[in-house]
Amino acid sequence: MRAEFFRPIWRRIAVVMICFCWAVLELASGAPYWALVFGAFGATAIWQFFLSGWPENHAEEIQND
């Protein structure tokens, strides 16, 4: 079951923005490895929060429990 903390859309957007902003910060400071890591975190967050159908699938999970 997914965390209720991420139910409000503003929190999901904030997590994505923080990940990508941190990736840009790392890239600007000369740490491409960490920029790639945080960029991957941001991309994964976009997939999980917006492209995989969540929170619509979450409502189905709650009904099945």
N, C-alpha and C positions, 0 to 999 in steps of 0.2 A: 504494500500500500504506500502511496506517495505522501510526502510530508504536507500537512495542513499549512505550515508556515508559508509555503509558496503559492497558496490559493489566490491572494490578491495579485493582480497583474503588475502593479507597480513594483512589487518585490522581485518578480521574475525579470522585468526590464532592468531593474537596478543591478541584479547579479550579472546579467549579460554585459551591461555597460561597464561595470567595474572590471570584469575580466578583460575586455578589449582595451579599456583605458590603461590597465596595468601592463598589458602586452605592448602598447605603444610606448609607455614609460620605460620598460625594459629595453626595447629596441633603440630608443633614443639614448639610453645610457650605455649602449654597447654590449648588451647581453642577449644575443640572438636566440640562444637556447631557451632562456626563460621567457622570451617573447613568444616563441613557438609553443611552449607549454601553456602559457596563459591564453594564447589565441585558441589553442585546442580546447581548453576549458570553456571558453566563450562559445565556440562552435558547438560543443556538446550541449551546453546550456540552451542554445537556440533550438537544437534538435529536440531535446527533452521537453522544453517548456512551450514551444510554439509549433513545431512541425510534426510531432508524433501524435497530435490529437488530444493532448492533455489540456485542460482538466475534464474534457468530455468523457474520456475513458475512465477517469477517476470516479465519476458518478456511477458508472457501471460496476466498478470494483467494489464500491461501498454497498451497492444493492446485492451483489453476489455474496458478500461476507455474512 
